Amino acid sequence: MEYHLLPAGSSPGSVRIANAAVEQIVAHTAAECYGVVGLGARGGRVGRMVARARPTLAVDVQQTPDGLAVRLDVVVEHGLNLAEVAATVRSHVAYEVKRLTGLDVAAVDVRIGDVRRSA
């Protein structure tokens, strides 16, 4: 899937952003958030973390009439407030996707699949 943007100003042409590019932005942003020790396998068994080489396996991005709907699975550090970590991830992901792509983000759903001690 590709997302189309209308360029700013009056110049002709278009910008296309591949779904994989948006998924990479989401995965890297979430992985950098405080309290996230890894990304979980989407739809996989609880506790299974995604290898660092394939972080987008934990991310799903869909186009909706209101903007992008993002779902991601994370593994959170033990001892932290899960609701606060999820809120931080939602906020940062929505901000970075909008900042880097110009696409509107309708929703960011965060699924905490496991809690672990950081290494």
Backbone as a ProteinNet text record, in pm:
[ID]
protein_1_A
[PRIMARY]
MEYHLLPAGSSPGSVRIANAAVEQIVAHTAAECYGVVGLGARGGRVGRMVARARPTLAVDVQQTPDGLAVRLDVVVEHGLNLAEVAATVRSHVAYEVKRLTGLDVAAVDVRIGDVRRSA
[TERTIARY]
83.9	0	89.3	47.7	118.1	21.4	76.1	-2.8	38.4	-58.3	-31.1	-49	45.2	40.2	33.1	-39.4	-37.3	76.3	164.2	277.2	232.3	307.4	278.1	306.4	233	253.4	182.4	226.9	156.6	234.5	342.9	421.5	346.5	353.9	285.1	359.7	291.7	352.8	288.8	342.6	288.2	399.9	369.7	461.8	394	465.4	411.5	498	431.9	502.4	458.8	553.5	523.7	482	394.8	349.8	469	566.7	684.9	761	763	831.8	761.6	629.5	553.2	571	569.5	589.5	727	828.7	962.5	965.2	899.7	892.7	826.5	715.1	642.1	729.9	793	873.6	991.3	1062.5	1179	1139.4	1030.9	984.6	942.2	864.3	817.2	934.2	1031.5	1145.7	1228.9	1225.2	1301.3	1227.1	1101.2	1022.4	1066.2	1063	1097.3	1005.1	1064.2	987.5	967.6	993.8	978	1110.5	1108.7	1231.4	1236.9	1128.7	1127.2	989.9	982.8	856	810.7	681.2	626.7	582.1	573.1	528	378.1	335.8	194.8	123.1	18.4	-61.2	10.2	127.8	205.9	178.4	255.5	242.3	289.9	222.8	258.9	402.6	474.8	611.4	714.9	673.9	769.3	807.3	935.7	981.1	1029.3	1014.6	1058.1	1208.1	1276.5	1419.9	1444.3	1554.9	1587.3	1591.6	1623.2	1633.3	1497.1	1388.6	1255.6	1152.5	1174.8	1086.3	945.3	927.4	794.2	696.7	743.8	652.1	556.7	591.5	509.4	415.7	413.9	341.1	242.4	124.2	25	-28.1	-24.3	-72.7	-178.6	-294.7	-405	-453.5	-497.5	-555.9	-704.4	-751.4	-893.4	-936.9	-1065.6	-1110.8	-1060	-1032.2	-985.3	-833.3	-761.6	-616.2	-565.6	-442.4	-382.7	-427	-451.8	-478.8	-358.5	-291	-167.5	-192.8	-146.2	-149.2	-8.1	34.4	165.7	168.5	255.9	274	409.1	409.1	533.7	553.2	678.1	715.1	766.9	710.7	739.9	826.5	910.6	997.9	915.5	952.2	885.4	897.4	789.5	791.7	742.6	718.6	670.6	518.9	460.3	315.9	282.6	210.7	181.5	99.1	2.2	-81.8	0.2	94.2	177.9	271.3	329.4	417.3	337	218	134.4	95	61.3	24.4	142.7	261.7	381.4	407.5	395.1	416	314.9	187.5	83.6	116.6	149.8	177.5	298.5	408.2	529.9	512.5	446.2	426	340.6	230.1	142.9	218.4	294.7	369.8	474.4	553.1	661.2	609.2	502	445.4	396.7	326.9	278.7	396.2	495.5	610.1	691.2	713.4	801.6	732.8	601	531.5	429	377	269.1	132.9	127.6	1.1	-69.2	-201.3	-279.8	-287.3	-282.8	-293.1	-424.3	-513.9	-645.5	-639.2	-557.3	-550.6	-419.6	-372.1	-256.3	-298.2	-309.7	-346.2	-220.7	-193.1	-74.4	-118.7	-62.7	-90.8	36	23.4	136.8	124.6	211.6	204.8	283.1	375.4	457.5	524.3	569.2	644.4	771.8	886.4	1014.8	1110.2	1208.7	1317	1411.1	1456.9	1548.7	1681.9	1750.6	1878.1	1991.6
-116.1	0	123.5	225.4	353.2	462	566.5	681.8	798.2	873.2	985.1	1116.4	1206.3	1339.1	1441.9	1546.4	1659	1749.8	1786.4	1869.9	2008.5	2067.6	2204	2300.6	2406.7	2506	2466.1	2521.6	2498.6	2410.5	2347	2266.1	2138.6	2098.7	1976.7	1852.9	1742.5	1617.4	1565.2	1455.5	1395	1328.1	1294.6	1223	1093.5	983.9	854.4	799	755.3	698.1	553	462.9	320.4	285.4	187.6	139.9	95.9	32.8	-14.4	101.4	216.6	332.7	379.9	385	426.2	324.4	195.9	92.6	105.2	138.9	158.3	275.3	384	500.8	461.8	390.5	347.7	257.2	158.1	61.6	128.8	214.2	278.8	378.3	449.8	545.8	473.7	367.3	292.7	231.6	177.8	113.3	212.2	340.5	442.5	501.4	466.6	523	464.6	549.5	506.9	393.9	287.6	175.8	61.8	84.8	-20.8	-94.5	-225.9	-305.2	-384.2	-385.7	-454	-447	-496.9	-503.6	-648	-668.7	-803.6	-850.6	-980.3	-1037.5	-1019.2	-946.6	-920.7	-1052.4	-1075.4	-1196	-1323.5	-1307.5	-1424	-1463.3	-1554.8	-1605.2	-1498.3	-1487.3	-1387.6	-1409.8	-1303.1	-1311	-1322.7	-1342.9	-1356.8	-1219.3	-1189	-1059.1	-1073.2	-964.9	-961	-935.7	-1002.3	-979.9	-836.1	-779.2	-640.3	-617	-719.4	-705.1	-692.1	-729.4	-726	-659.6	-534.6	-470.4	-444.8	-437.6	-404.9	-521.4	-638.3	-750.2	-719.3	-623.5	-586.9	-470.9	-425	-303.9	-333.8	-273.7	-281.2	-140.2	-94.5	39	24.3	84.9	80.8	222.3	244.8	373.1	372.8	477.5	494.1	629.4	655.5	786.9	904.2	879.7	986.1	998	906.9	906.3	765.6	753.6	622.5	564.2	434.8	360.4	269.9	291.3	219.1	125.4	2.1	-94.8	-145.4	-156.4	-212.2	-287	-386.6	-470	-438.1	-412.7	-379.5	-468.8	-475	-541.6	-431.5	-423.4	-313.2	-362.2	-272	-302.9	-327.1	-430.2	-465.8	-351.4	-326.3	-227.4	-89.6	-68.5	62.2	61	179.8	194.3	168.9	61.1	20.3	123.6	183.9	284.5	406	446.6	561.6	531.6	412.1	374.2	370.3	310	302.5	441.4	531.7	668.6	740.7	719.2	780.2	727.2	597	536.5	592.3	596.6	650	791.7	874.5	1015	1032	964	977.8	924	810.4	751.8	844.2	893.1	982.6	1108.2	1165.7	1287.2	1263.9	1157.4	1132	1095	1017.3	984	1110.7	1196	1322.4	1411.7	1423.3	1511	1464.3	1335.1	1283.2	1257.2	1235.4	1202.5	1306.2	1382.4	1475.2	1408.5	1279.3	1205.5	1220.9	1231.9	1239.7	1101.3	1099	973.9	976.3	884.9	878.9	808.3	703.4	626.1	550.5	535.3	450	357.1	229.4	129.1	53.6	54.2	-11.7	-134.6	-248.9	-373.6	-412.7	-425.6	-469.1	-619.9	-688.5	-834.7	-904.2	-830.7	-893.3	-785.3	-824	-737.1	-812.4	-745.2	-810	-714.6	-771	-689.8	-655.4	-529.9	-492.5	-561.5	-583.3	-657.3	-571.9
0	0	0	-70.2	-71.1	-29.4	30.5	70.7	-16.5	-63.9	-152.7	-78.8	-99.8	-40.9	-151.4	-129.8	-221.3	-177.7	-270.3	-230.8	-188.8	-98.6	-54.4	-168.2	-173.6	-279.3	-406.6	-517.6	-642.8	-739.6	-694.9	-787	-824.7	-952.4	-994.8	-945.1	-939.2	-896.8	-770.5	-724.5	-603.3	-525.5	-403.2	-316.3	-277.2	-288.3	-247.7	-135.8	-31.1	83.5	97.2	89.5	100.8	242.9	253.8	383.7	468.2	405.5	478.1	542.6	476.5	533.4	660.4	657.8	776.1	888.1	853.8	954.6	1020.5	942.9	998.6	1096.4	1059.8	1148.4	1280.3	1271.9	1392.1	1478.3	1416.6	1491.8	1561.2	1489.9	1549.8	1659.1	1636.8	1737.5	1864.5	1850.4	1967.3	2044	1971.6	2036.6	2118	2081.3	2153.3	2273	2290.4	2399.8	2534.1	2636.7	2772	2815.7	2866.6	2919.7	2822.5	2694.4	2594.6	2582.8	2610.2	2600.2	2470.5	2396.6	2268	2205.4	2084.3	2013.8	2013.3	2034.6	2040.3	1904.5	1886.6	1760.2	1746.5	1645.2	1620.2	1594.7	1671.2	1651.8	1695.3	1749.1	1789.1	1932	1977.2	2112.8	2210.5	2323.4	2424.4	2468.3	2483.2	2531.8	2422.5	2300	2190.3	2138.4	2140.9	2092.1	1948.6	1874.7	1736.5	1733.2	1642.7	1625.9	1581.8	1623.8	1590.2	1439.4	1362.2	1217.2	1149.9	1218.3	1157.2	1248.6	1288.3	1385.6	1333.8	1202.9	1151.3	1163.8	1204.9	1228.8	1343.7	1426.7	1541.2	1509.7	1383.3	1345.9	1234.1	1244.2	1137.2	1114.4	989.8	954.6	846.8	870.2	774.1	745.8	623.9	585.8	622.2	687.3	717.8	661.7	654.7	605.9	690.3	818.3	908.3	915.3	854.7	860.6	883.9	926	948.9	1082	1081.5	1204.4	1226.9	1337.4	1368	1485.1	1471.9	1581.6	1600.8	1725.2	1750	1880.8	1885.9	2003.6	2065.3	2195.3	2264.1	2386.4	2428.8	2553	2644.2	2764.3	2856.1	2971.8	3021	3133.5	3260.3	3331.2	3456.6	3557.2	3629.5	3736.9	3695.9	3567.9	3522.4	3510.2	3515.3	3498.4	3351.2	3324.9	3187.4	3112.2	3179.6	3113.6	3072.1	3155.7	3122.3	3005.5	3004.6	2893.5	2763.8	2766.7	2646.8	2598	2688.7	2650.7	2586.7	2640.6	2583.9	2443.4	2425.8	2293.9	2194.9	2234.2	2144.3	2101.3	2196	2168.9	2077.7	2109.1	2029.5	1887.7	1875	1742.7	1656	1710.1	1632.8	1590.5	1681.7	1652.5	1543.4	1557.2	1461.2	1323	1315.6	1185	1116	1188.3	1131.1	1091.3	1177.1	1151.1	1030.9	1021	917	783.6	785.6	661	618.8	715.1	685.1	681.7	707	706.9	841.3	836.6	959.4	1024	1155.3	1230.6	1306.4	1271.6	1335.4	1469.8	1479.3	1603.4	1612	1734.4	1762.3	1875.3	1845	1944.2	1985.4	2115.4	2168.8	2246.5	2212	2283.3	2359.5	2490.3	2572.1	2584.9	2514	2509.6	2618.2	2681.4	2784.1	2867.6	2984.9	3075.2	3110.3	3091	3117.8	3186.4	3248.4	3303.1	3189.5	3186	3080.1	3100.1	2990.6	2995.8	3045
[MASK]
+++++++++++++++++++++++++++++++++++++++++++++++++++++++++++++++++++++++++++++++++++++++++++++++++++++++++++++++++++++++

